[in-house]
Amino acid sequence: MSYDVIVVGGSYAGLSAALQLGRARRRVLVLDSGKRRNAPATHAHGFLTRDGESPAEIAALGKVQLLRYPSVTWLDGEAISAHRIDDDGFQVDLVGQAPVHARRLVLATGIRDRLPPLHGLKERWGRSVFHCPYCHGYELDGGPIGLLATTPLAFHLATLLPDWGPTTLFLQDGVDLDEEQRRLIVTRGVRLERTPVEGFAESDGASLRLTDGRTVTLAGLFVPTLAAQASPLPAALGCAFDDTPMGEFIRVDMMGATSVPGVFAGGDAARPGGALAFAVADGVRAGAAAHRSLVFGLEGAAH
Ligand SMILES: Cc1cc2nc3c(=O)[nH]c(=O)nc-3n(C[C@H](O)[C@H](O)[C@H](O)COP(=O)(O)OP(=O)(O)OC[C@H]3O[C@@H](n4cnc5c(N)ncnc54)[C@H](O)[C@@H]3O)c2cc1C
């Protein structure tokens, strides 16, 4: 069976895109490998009406509501590649399953966070080590906060963080500040720590041990990460990317159209600094744009 649209990625952006298409009574396949970026976190914050709820439950409820639309089909699986088969269609190849076909694609495949190689950091990710203070800063109750500066982006975050708690900036791996940055950081009350971090001080929590033997007690640690595309599909399809200081993101126009006609994208894969609310909004946009392109054709679609 060929679908009108295949939405690759069944998390917040993909669910939201498919909802628009299902409500337009279009045949939609949502293909999902079940690896949401925020899976390690037990609570999601900052998403209106869902603040503090489980990220898994928010996604699960979205799926239940989506699958009430009879033209929507769900497939658990992983897309390995995709290519155009004619002027009005694509094939998506899956791991261990038959290929699937559609006239349009929506890529809602998200990103992977490239974490610095600090032993134990991965296990603490989303629990006591975070990337975003808007998501998880408030819950640290104004306690001491650390920021591991492994990229120059850390300066920006260091300047914001004192609003959530007394902040120590751990300068690592040759990352340094210029005169003006140092002045601003000091004005904001940030403490600078240049002694290299050796590791976490305890089996749990965010406190750090330095190479000189000192321990710095922390309620939470922030780490600005670089994004990598979670899926090979955007590159396989030939989508253009924007190279930003936060990583590589699929280039989209104001309607979520990528550089490849018939392919739309949204959510973390197509924007730096993603959040649930942005992903859901991007999905609305990409889903509606994909629908319009089915009606008006690729040339007539209002991007
Ligand atoms: C630890 C952590 C905590 C966070 N907390 C918050 C918070 O409190 N509030 C907030 O607003 N934001 C938070 N975020 C950000 C939030 O998780 C993202 O903005 C959001 O998940 C983006 O949604 P998305 O649908 O674009 O991508 P994702 O949620 O990452 O979903 C992408 C989906 O695509 C699927 N997929 C990828 N490739 C393929 C493929 N080849 N084939 C099939 N399926 C594929 C994946 O399995 C996944 O289900 C947090 C992020 C992290 C890392």
The ligand as a MOL file (V3000), in Angstrom:
LIG
                    3D

  0  0  0     0  0            999 V3000
M  V30 BEGIN CTAB
M  V30 COUNTS 53 58 0 0 0
M  V30 BEGIN ATOM
M  V30 1 C 17.3270 14.8390 29.0140 0
M  V30 2 C 16.4100 15.7860 28.2790 0
M  V30 3 C 15.3620 16.3780 28.9470 0
M  V30 4 C 14.5150 17.2570 28.2670 0
M  V30 5 N 13.5340 17.8800 28.9660 0
M  V30 6 C 12.6960 18.7370 28.3180 0
M  V30 7 C 11.6600 19.4190 29.0510 0
M  V30 8 O 11.5270 19.2570 30.2670 0
M  V30 9 N 10.8660 20.2710 28.3540 0
M  V30 10 C 11.0140 20.4930 27.0020 0
M  V30 11 O 10.2340 21.2590 26.4210 0
M  V30 12 N 11.9880 19.8490 26.2990 0
M  V30 13 C 12.8220 18.9920 26.9300 0
M  V30 14 N 13.8160 18.3560 26.2240 0
M  V30 15 C 13.8790 18.5530 24.7590 0
M  V30 16 C 12.8800 17.5800 24.0940 0
M  V30 17 O 13.1740 16.2520 24.4720 0
M  V30 18 C 12.9300 17.6910 22.5680 0
M  V30 19 O 12.8070 19.0500 22.1860 0
M  V30 20 C 11.8160 16.8650 21.9400 0
M  V30 21 O 11.9220 15.5090 22.3160 0
M  V30 22 C 11.8550 16.9910 20.4170 0
M  V30 23 O 10.8260 16.2220 19.8610 0
M  V30 24 P 11.0170 15.5630 18.4290 0
M  V30 25 O 9.7140 14.9090 18.1370 0
M  V30 26 O 11.5440 16.5500 17.4740 0
M  V30 27 O 12.1800 14.4910 18.6150 0
M  V30 28 P 12.2850 13.2460 19.6050 0
M  V30 29 O 11.3970 13.4060 20.7660 0
M  V30 30 O 13.7240 13.0250 19.8660 0
M  V30 31 O 11.7160 12.0420 18.7360 0
M  V30 32 C 12.2980 11.6140 17.5390 0
M  V30 33 C 11.6250 10.3060 17.1960 0
M  V30 34 O 12.0550 9.8900 15.9030 0
M  V30 35 C 12.3440 8.5080 15.9390 0
M  V30 36 N 13.3140 8.2080 14.8880 0
M  V30 37 C 14.5320 8.7640 14.6760 0
M  V30 38 N 15.1340 8.2210 13.6170 0
M  V30 39 C 14.2780 7.2880 13.1510 0
M  V30 40 C 14.3490 6.3640 12.0760 0
M  V30 41 N 15.4160 6.3090 11.2700 0
M  V30 42 N 13.3130 5.5330 11.8730 0
M  V30 43 C 12.2190 5.5760 12.6730 0
M  V30 44 N 12.0920 6.4480 13.7160 0
M  V30 45 C 13.1230 7.2780 13.9470 0
M  V30 46 C 12.9090 8.2780 17.3410 0
M  V30 47 O 12.8340 6.9300 17.7140 0
M  V30 48 C 12.0090 9.1880 18.1700 0
M  V30 49 O 10.8440 8.5120 18.6090 0
M  V30 50 C 14.7020 17.5210 26.8900 0
M  V30 51 C 15.7770 16.9200 26.2180 0
M  V30 52 C 16.6380 16.0830 26.9100 0
M  V30 53 C 17.8210 15.4880 26.1940 0
M  V30 END ATOM
M  V30 BEGIN BOND
M  V30 1 1 1 2
M  V30 2 1 2 3
M  V30 3 2 2 52
M  V30 4 2 3 4
M  V30 5 1 4 5
M  V30 6 1 4 50
M  V30 7 2 5 6
M  V30 8 1 6 7
M  V30 9 1 6 13
M  V30 10 2 7 8
M  V30 11 1 7 9
M  V30 12 1 9 10
M  V30 13 2 10 11
M  V30 14 1 10 12
M  V30 15 2 12 13
M  V30 16 1 13 14
M  V30 17 1 14 15
M  V30 18 1 14 50
M  V30 19 1 15 16
M  V30 20 1 16 17
M  V30 21 1 16 18
M  V30 22 1 18 19
M  V30 23 1 18 20
M  V30 24 1 20 21
M  V30 25 1 20 22
M  V30 26 1 22 23
M  V30 27 1 23 24
M  V30 28 2 24 25
M  V30 29 1 24 26
M  V30 30 1 24 27
M  V30 31 1 27 28
M  V30 32 2 28 29
M  V30 33 1 28 30
M  V30 34 1 28 31
M  V30 35 1 31 32
M  V30 36 1 32 33
M  V30 37 1 33 34
M  V30 38 1 33 48
M  V30 39 1 34 35
M  V30 40 1 35 36
M  V30 41 1 35 46
M  V30 42 1 36 37
M  V30 43 1 36 45
M  V30 44 2 37 38
M  V30 45 1 38 39
M  V30 46 1 39 40
M  V30 47 2 39 45
M  V30 48 1 40 41
M  V30 49 2 40 42
M  V30 50 1 42 43
M  V30 51 2 43 44
M  V30 52 1 44 45
M  V30 53 1 46 47
M  V30 54 1 46 48
M  V30 55 1 48 49
M  V30 56 2 50 51
M  V30 57 1 51 52
M  V30 58 1 52 53
M  V30 END BOND
M  V30 END CTAB
M  END
